[in-house]
Amino acid sequence: MRDFTFPARLISTIESAEIIDGRSGDSVGATRILKWKTGETRHQRLIELSDQYHYSTWELVAADPPTEAVGHISHLHLYRITETNQTLVEWSADFSADVKGDFVRFEQKAYLENLKEIRENLSKK
């Protein structure tokens, strides 16, 4: 999940994830276009990536159709559980003040479904 194009490989509702600015998929500042199978797109920029602390952070740059929040920053943090040799994945987001509760609940549900699918896909490997 270090490569910023990971959603296309691990989440079935994502049709494609493409880096559009010539950078590598693990380069801070890289911008990707996520395209859902339903036709929606989001441009997102990688703003943090830590190999030491196992997290990445990205911001929403543009969306078509527009999202219900002007600002949206997502965080993905991996925690190693040494006793069981497993990984806890935490996916969270910060939204601008204009966001409505319904949108936050929708995003929470989507993150949960995405995490379940990521776990299933990584368990197959």
N, C-alpha and C positions, 0 to 999 in steps of 0.2 A: 504494500500500500504506500510505499515511499514514492513511487512514480505517480505523478499528478494525474495520469490518465487511468488510474485504477478503477474508477466506477464502471467503465465500459467492459472490463473483464469480470467484474464481480457482482454487478447489479443488473438483473435482466430487464428492467424497465428503461435502462439507458441504452440508446442505440449506438452512440459514439461519444468519445472524449478525445478531442484533438488539441494539441498545443499549436497555437496559431502565430506565435511571434518568433519562431526559429530557435527558441531556447530548448534545452533538454527538459524532460519531464520531472527532473529533480532539482531544477534551478529556481531559486527564489526570484520572484518577478515574472515567472512564466505565466502566460494567460492561456486558459483552455476554454473551449466551447463544449459544453455538455449538451447533447441533443437527446431528448427523450423519444421513445417510440411513438408518443402521442403528438410529436412535432414541436413541443416547447423547447426553447434553448435558453441557456444561461452562460454568460461569459464570467469566468472567475479567475482571480489572480492569486497565485501562491505568495503569501507574505511572510511565512515563517516555515522553516523545516529544520528539525533538530534530530540528528542521528544519536546524539548523546542522551537526550531525554525522550526520544521516540514520539514526537508529535509534529503535526503540521497544522497550519492555519491558512485559510484563504478567505478572500472577500468577494462579494458579488460586485461585478462591474456593470453588467447590463443583463436584461432578461426580456424575452419575447414569448408570450405576452409579459408585460411588467408584473413584478411581484407585488404583494400587498405591503411590503416594507421597503422604504428607500434604502436603508442600510442593512447589510446582513453579513456577518462574519462567522465562519464555521471553524470549529476546532476538532481535530481528531488526535486522540492521545492513546498510546498503547502502553500498558503496564504488564511487565513480566511477572508471573506468579511462579516463583522458583520451586516451591514445594511440589507443584503438579506439572511443571513445565508447560503451562498454558499462558494465554495472553488475555487480559481484560482490555476491551476496546471501549473507549468513552468518546462519544460523538456529541458535541454540544454546539450551541450557536448563541450569538448576541445579535439583537435586532435594534433598529432605530426606534425612537420613541413613538413613531406613528403606527407601529404594528398593533393589530387587533388580536385579542385572545384566541379567536377561531383559527387564525393563521398559525399561531404558535402551537396550538394543539395539533393542527394538520402536520406541521413540520416534525413534531415529536413522534407522531405515529409513523411518518415516513422514515425517520431515522431508525426507529425500532425495526420496521420491516426490512430496511436496507441492512442493518446489522445482522439480522437473522439470516438473510441471504448470503452475506459475506461469510459468516461462520460456516454455512453449509458448503459454499464453494471452496473455502480454504480447507475444510475437513476432507474433501475429496482428494486432495493432493498429497 
